[in-house]
Amino acid sequence: MNTSQSFDRAANIYDQTRPLPEATATRGIQAILDITGPEAFILDERTGTGRVNIPLLERGARFIGCDLSMKMLMRLHEKFSSARLAQADAALLPLPTNYFDAVLTVHVMHLVGPWREALREFR
Ligand SMILES: C[S@@+](CC[C@H](N)C(=O)[O-])C[C@H]1O[C@@H](n2cnc3c(N)ncnc32)[C@H](O)[C@@H]1O
């Protein structure tokens, strides 16, 4: 599955151009936690600068954020230094199968051509 599009060049402007809508920052984040439960270990696939990942981490969620772009991950690290991050291609994650309880992926599926294949990989 070749759907790679590193956002290295967007890293410095990404947060200014994609603010988290208020309803997502409040009700959306809470809805994710209600679904996963407090103990779930979650993969944030293509986590970017942590737009969604960080509000969840601030509420105590357990996460690994994965992204191809080291520059996007560095932006996340600057904002939340204890976040667990992996620079990796989502199709070749250096982690065992069934390692996570849930997969989160936001603002991503429109970039993935073979989306059915991607959903199978998540599962
Ligand atoms: C539109 S951004 C979404 C970031 C974040 N999920 C959000 O909601 O703000 C897409 C991200 O996918 C990453 N990406 C693209 N292809 C990838 C791949 N094959 N493996 C891992 N990350 C990838 C890009 O570097 C970028 O950070």
PDBQT file of the ligand as one rigid body, heavy atoms in Angstrom, charges set to zero:
ROOT
HETATM    1  C1  LIG A 201      -3.328  15.627   6.957  1.00  0.00    +0.000 C 
HETATM    2  S1  LIG A 201      -2.048  15.151   8.077  1.00  0.00    +0.000 S 
HETATM    3  C2  LIG A 201      -3.068  14.601   9.464  1.00  0.00    +0.000 C 
HETATM    4  C3  LIG A 201      -2.318  14.709  10.792  1.00  0.00    +0.000 C 
HETATM    5  C4  LIG A 201      -3.189  14.495  12.031  1.00  0.00    +0.000 C 
HETATM    6  N1  LIG A 201      -3.795  13.171  12.056  1.00  0.00    +0.000 N 
HETATM    7  C5  LIG A 201      -4.238  15.571  12.172  1.00  0.00    +0.000 C 
HETATM    8  O1  LIG A 201      -5.433  15.267  12.251  1.00  0.00    +0.000 OA
HETATM    9  O2  LIG A 201      -3.861  16.733  12.231  1.00  0.00    +0.000 OA
HETATM   10  C6  LIG A 201      -1.465  13.602   7.391  1.00  0.00    +0.000 C 
HETATM   11  C7  LIG A 201      -0.217  13.041   8.073  1.00  0.00    +0.000 C 
HETATM   12  O3  LIG A 201       0.052  11.748   7.533  1.00  0.00    +0.000 OA
HETATM   13  C8  LIG A 201       1.466  11.580   7.451  1.00  0.00    +0.000 C 
HETATM   14  N2  LIG A 201       1.731  10.468   6.519  1.00  0.00    +0.000 N 
HETATM   15  C9  LIG A 201       1.527  10.442   5.175  1.00  0.00    +0.000 A 
HETATM   16  N3  LIG A 201       1.821   9.233   4.678  1.00  0.00    +0.000 NA
HETATM   17  C10 LIG A 201       2.220   8.460   5.728  1.00  0.00    +0.000 A 
HETATM   18  C11 LIG A 201       2.617   7.102   5.846  1.00  0.00    +0.000 A 
HETATM   19  N4  LIG A 201       2.679   6.283   4.791  1.00  0.00    +0.000 N 
HETATM   20  N5  LIG A 201       2.930   6.630   7.082  1.00  0.00    +0.000 NA
HETATM   21  C12 LIG A 201       2.876   7.444   8.173  1.00  0.00    +0.000 A 
HETATM   22  N6  LIG A 201       2.491   8.744   8.120  1.00  0.00    +0.000 NA
HETATM   23  C13 LIG A 201       2.155   9.245   6.900  1.00  0.00    +0.000 A 
HETATM   24  C14 LIG A 201       1.968  12.954   7.013  1.00  0.00    +0.000 C 
HETATM   25  O4  LIG A 201       3.353  13.144   7.279  1.00  0.00    +0.000 OA
HETATM   26  C15 LIG A 201       1.039  13.872   7.836  1.00  0.00    +0.000 C 
HETATM   27  O5  LIG A 201       1.622  14.208   9.090  1.00  0.00    +0.000 OA
ENDROOT
TORSDOF 0
